Amino acid sequence: MATKDDLGRRGEAIAAAFLTAAGMTVIERNWRCPQGEIDIVAADAGEMVFVEVKTRSSLAFGHPLEAITAAKLARLRRLAAAWCEAHPANHDQIRIDAIAVISPAHGEAEVEHLVRVY
C-alpha cells in the first residue's frame, strides 16, 4: 500500500498532466514559502492559476474536496499573494482552483477540476 506522501505525489502528477492536457502551462509545482506550499502554479489564457490538489485512494473517508475548508481557502489566497510578490510581473488576473483526484491502487484515476473556488 502506498504511503500518504506517495499518494499525494501521484495525485499532483495526475493533476499536472490533466492541466497540461487542458491547455494550461504548469509553471511550478510544490512552491514553498514560510506560510506554506502551493501544489501547482499554472498559466491559463492570461491568468495565473494557483491549484490545490487533494488526493484519496477511495471515497471511504469522503470526497477529497471536503478537505478544503474556508480556513484553507484563506491560506491559499495568502500563498497566492506571496507567490506573486516573490515573482514580480503583471499578475492582474489570478484565480484559485481545486483538483480532486481519486486514485485507487488498481484502475484509472478520476479527476475533478473546480475553477475559481474562492
C-alpha angles and dihedrals in degrees: 000000000000119000120245090256092051090050091049093050091048091050092050091050090050090048092049091051090047092052092047091050088051089058099260123131116231106221100177142355128210096004109186135198133158091278095055142273138307111212097209134004113195141166122233121178095322097323126109107226124203110198128199112200122202119186132189132170092224142351092258091111096034136275116316093238090061086076092067105091131178088260090052091051091051089051091049090053090052091048092049089053090049091051091050090049091050092048106045112204138104103307097160093137117051135153140180119229132181129213124197117201122190105192115176120197088249125032137026124318121245118221127198118186120197115193121211100005094173 
